[in-house]
Amino acid sequence: MNLRYKLGIVATAVLLTAPVFAQVTDAMIENDAASTGDVLTSGLGTQGQRFSTLTKVNTKNVVNLVPAWSFSFGGEKQRGQEAQPLVYNGRMFVTGSYSRLFAIDVKTGAKLWQYDHRLPEGIMPCCDVVNRGAALYGNLVIFGTLDAQLVALDQETGKLVWKEKIDDYQGGYSSSAAPLIAKGLVLTGVSGGEFGVVGRVEARDAKTGRLVWVRPTVEGHMGYRFDESGAKSDNGVSGA
């Protein structure tokens, strides 16, 4: 048996015994409030109650908690920190100011990867340069940016999978809220009401970023549905 053949057997054995983690599904997200081994949505469940059924930490022993590790979001870019972390597959996903996203080892606090969105000159954030969180779906982690884009990254590597423009940042639009996932769609709003933007909710295919429908929240503005090619369908969605 030659060395190359032996190495092939070893490599195959490693692949066969390596743990395979399921991708985040709609059913897992719908059950997020009851599951205790992960945090898949902002608000800890689709109802946003932020309630955990865990009882190991309670009013009697919470005083005994001590730090296990700490993590710095870095130098002059720390600013405000308003995001709720998400936890899955041993990783913590948390957004930072200036449209950054971090993946952290939950046991050690070690940084696994970092994504820094390249922001243009002239962004118009109304209320500091903060971000309020991300969403998990499939093998993706998705978040909005200060220049009004929606970004999807591979959970394991941090590599860009897709990126879609929400609107023109020069018109006052931005995105800082955590997206929500419902039945395979990623739901987002827009920030920038202080600059007179037209508020709306958008639904995109979470796996591809394709726009599915737009629903304005300001009376007198028409919403739309979009077909597979991206064209507006005749079946509109009325404004408020």
N, C-alpha and C positions, 0 to 999 in steps of 0.2 A: 504494500500500500504506500503510494508516494505521498510526499508532504502536501501537495496541492489537494489531493483527494481527502486527506485527513482534515485539512482546514475547511474544506467544503462541508464535511460532516459536522464539524463543530459549529460552523456558521448556521447551518440548517437547524441544529438542535437549539441554538440560542433563539432563533426566530420562532421556533415552535413553542418554546417555553416562556417567551417574553409575554408579560401581561398585556391583554388587549382591552382597552377601555371603550365602552360604548359611547357613541356620540350623543350629544344632548338632544333629546326628542321633545315633541310637543307634550307627550304624556308625562315626561319627567318634569317639565316646567309646570304643568297643571297640578302636579303633586308636590311642588316645591315646599309648600307650607308644612306638609306632613313629614317629608323626608328629613333626616337629621344628619346625613353624611355629606351634605353639600349645600351651597347657596347658589342657586342658578339665576335668580332674578332680583332686580332692585326692588326692595320692599319685602323680600323673603316670601314670595308667593304672589300669584296674580291679583290677589285682593289688596296687596300692599299693607298688610297689618303689622309686619315686622315682628311677628311673634314666633318663638321657637318652642317646640314641645319638649326640649331637653330639660332635665331636672338635676343633672350632676352639679351644676353651679346654681346655688340658690341663695336666699337671703341670709342663711345661717353661715355659709362658708365663703361667700364672695369676698369677705375681708381678708381671706388668706391668699388671694390671687397675687402672683408676682410676675413681672415681665419675663418672658422666655427669650425674646429677641426684639430688636427694633430695626426700623428701616427708614432711611432718609430719602426724601424725594428730590434732594439735590440743590445745594447752593442758592443762587439768586432766583431760581425757578420754583422755589417752594410755594410761596404765596399762599392763597387759600386752598384748603383741602376739604372737599365736600362730597366725595364719592363714597358710596357703600361698596366694599369689596365683594367680589363673587369668588366662590371656592368650588373647584371641581378637579378631580383627577390629581390631587396632591398639589395643585397650583392655586394661588390667589391672584386674581386679575383685578387691578385697581387703576383708575385713571388719575392723572395729576393735572396741575395747571398747565397752561400753554399747550393743550391738546396732546398730552403724552399718555401712554399706557404701559403698565409694568406687569410682568408675570413673575411671581415670587414663590419660592418653595415654602409651603405652609409650615413645615417642621423646623426649618433652619433660618428662614428669613433671607436666604440667598437670592439674589436677583437672577432669574433665568434668562430673561430678555427684556428689552425696552424698545418701544416704538416712539419716535419723535416725529410728529406730523410737521411738515415744513409749512409754516404760516407765512403768508405774503405781507407786505407792508400795507397799512391802512385798514386792518381789521377794526371792527367797531363793537367790542364787547361792552354791554351796558353796565354789568355788575361785576367787574374784575374778570380775570382770565381763568376762571375756575371751570371744572367739569364735574358733572354729578353722577357719572358712572357709565357702565357698559352693559351689554346683553350677551348671553351665550346661546348658540344654536349650532347643531351639528358639530363640526370641528372648529367653529369660528367664534371669535370674540369681536363684538361690533360696538362702535361708539361714534358720537358726533364730534365735530371740530369747530373751532372758533371762526373759521372761514366758511362755515355752512356746507360742510361735506360729511358724508357718512362713510366710515372706513371699516372694513372687515379684515381681520388678521387671523392667521392660523394659530390655534391655541398652543400648539407645541413649539413652533419655531418663531412666531411673531412676524412671519413674512406676509406681505400684502396679498390678499386674495382678490378683493374687489374694492373699488372706491367710486362713489357717485356724488355728484354735485347736487345739493339741495336747492340752493339759490345763490344770488349774487351778494357776496359779503360787502361789496361797495355800496349796496342799497340798504345796508343796516342789518342784513340777515346773519345769524350765527346759530350754532347748535350747542347746547350745554347740558340738556337733560339726558338722563339715561333712557335708551330705547327700551321698548317692551316687545316681547315676542308673543304672537297669537296665531295658532294654526299655520305655522310656516311663514308668517309675515312678520317683518320687523316694522314696528310702528314708531314714528317720530313726530315731534312737533317742530316749531321754529322759535328761536329767540330773536328779540329785537323790537318788541312792541314799543319801547321807548323812542325808537326812531321811525315809528309809523309804518312798520311792515304789516302785511296782511297775514294774520295768524292762520295756521292750517295744520291738519294732521295728514301724514302721508303713510301709505302702506307699500312696502317693497318685498319682493321675494328675498327671504333671508339668506338663501344660498347663493344668489346671483346678483342681488342689488337691483333687479329690474323693477321699475315703478309699476304698481298694480292699480292704485287709485289715490286720488287727492281729495280731501274734504276741507273746505275753508271753514273758519270759525267766525267770519265776519259777514254779516248779512249783505246780500247783493252780489256776492262773488260765487261763481259756478265751480263746482267740483267735477272731476272727470275720472273715468275708468280708462285703462289702457290695455290693449291686446298684447299678444306675445311679441309682436314686432315693435311695440312701443308707440303705436298709433293710438290716438284718442278714439274710444268707442262712442257710438251714438247714445249709449245709456249713461247720461250724466249723473252727477251726485250734487244735489242742491246745497246751497249755502245755508247758514243758520237762519 
